[in-house]
Amino acid sequence: MTMSGHRKNANSGSCRHSLISLVLRGVVMFLTTGVCLSAVEHAAAAALSMQWDPVTDDPRVAYYEVHVGEASGQYDTYVTADAYGAATNTATFPNLQSGLTYYFAVRAKDATGLLESTFSNEISATIPGALLTAAPVIYPSGGSFLIGQSVSMSSSTPGATVYFTTDGSDPTSASQIYLGPLQVASPLTLKGFATSPGLMDSVISSAVFTFAHSDSLVSDATWRATSIPTQTEQFDLTFTMIPSANNIDGVTGLSMVEATGYTDLAAIVRFNTQGYIDARNGGSYEAVNTLAYIAGIRYEVSMSINISTHIYSVTVTPAGGSIVVIADNHGFRTEQSSVTELGYLAYVTGGSATHSIEDIKLVDGTLGRPMNAAIVVP
């Protein structure tokens, strides 16, 4: 099952569904919650399976995303669980690295992929340590780009040799040896593992690179907008922005009507002409933290919006980087300070530059959640 490179934040909520279990081949340890029973089996095998109670009381649910990360509430990758539609209740994560603790959460998705539930409560498991070579880190870690990328692969184990493939097949010791940055300008799947004398081979790292795929929204000097389900209360929206050049004037924002000008936008994120990302706060653009942007790099944007109070917050995560807070309770644009609903995502870029928008997701707090369980070791 393929892991996809997206970072997400967990949301808490009340329990509607109760059971998660994590399974590794080996000796069984039983862990209990207040009302649930979960099992974790520990062994040197670096593959883990999850199980949950599927949502049965919301016909909008079509499938699930199971997210995993190495820090609580910060999920780097996910797998799609859709073998039996809404009835699906298992997922497997291969190639987990020994000695690390992983954190998991599940959320439901509708058939369009746009609506998603809040996350379940989190569950974690530690993969037992072994004398493994550190897996190679691929940077950038994959994604969709507008321009070619220089891609590096490195293992933290001193003197390790990295073998790789670019056709999606698993590498072996007969594969190419990594000697320096790879120039990637066309779609491919890069896989690599590291080996070092006296240690076991590492698990395989992988990254998928695509370029200007067809479902991107691409801005230019003409105002454009795409509709989203109309929102009247508090909601979260995530999407990815990619600038075509440095120092552009690229705006993406939410509006009540199909925007034809800047004053139609209420909550706005901008690639500014000074080379930084900022957000509108009432009558001006501001940024809580400085984040410079680079042409062709993916920036994952998360907007948390409260229509009743007319404030919003924004975080931005560069590809392969950490979350940066851009807006913290910024006010809606002054001209939209009394807006009662938002139903469009609008975008424009001044001059001859462009920026693209992908992976639009709307977190709907009313969509059924797959489960809610927390493991407590007795």
Secondary structure as GFF3:
##gff-version 3
##sequence-region A 1 378
A	DSSP	beta_strand	4	9	.	.	.	ID=ss1
A	DSSP	beta_strand	20	23	.	.	.	ID=ss2
A	DSSP	beta_strand	27	32	.	.	.	ID=ss3
A	DSSP	beta_strand	37	42	.	.	.	ID=ss4
A	DSSP	beta_strand	48	52	.	.	.	ID=ss5
A	DSSP	beta_strand	61	69	.	.	.	ID=ss6
A	DSSP	beta_strand	74	81	.	.	.	ID=ss7
A	DSSP	three_ten_helix	85	87	.	.	.	ID=ss8
A	DSSP	beta_strand	90	93	.	.	.	ID=ss9
A	DSSP	beta_strand	101	110	.	.	.	ID=ss10
A	DSSP	beta_strand	115	116	.	.	.	ID=ss11
A	DSSP	beta_strand	123	126	.	.	.	ID=ss12
A	DSSP	beta_strand	137	139	.	.	.	ID=ss13
A	DSSP	beta_strand	143	145	.	.	.	ID=ss14
A	DSSP	beta_strand	149	154	.	.	.	ID=ss15
A	DSSP	beta_strand	161	165	.	.	.	ID=ss16
A	DSSP	beta_strand	176	177	.	.	.	ID=ss17
A	DSSP	beta_strand	182	184	.	.	.	ID=ss18
A	DSSP	beta_strand	188	195	.	.	.	ID=ss19
A	DSSP	beta_strand	205	211	.	.	.	ID=ss20
A	DSSP	beta_strand	217	218	.	.	.	ID=ss21
A	DSSP	beta_strand	224	231	.	.	.	ID=ss22
A	DSSP	beta_strand	234	243	.	.	.	ID=ss23
A	DSSP	beta_strand	250	255	.	.	.	ID=ss24
A	DSSP	three_ten_helix	262	264	.	.	.	ID=ss25
A	DSSP	beta_strand	265	271	.	.	.	ID=ss26
A	DSSP	beta_strand	277	281	.	.	.	ID=ss27
A	DSSP	beta_strand	284	286	.	.	.	ID=ss28
A	DSSP	beta_strand	299	306	.	.	.	ID=ss29
A	DSSP	beta_strand	311	318	.	.	.	ID=ss30
A	DSSP	beta_strand	324	331	.	.	.	ID=ss31
A	DSSP	three_ten_helix	334	336	.	.	.	ID=ss32
A	DSSP	beta_strand	342	349	.	.	.	ID=ss33
A	DSSP	beta_strand	355	363	.	.	.	ID=ss34
###
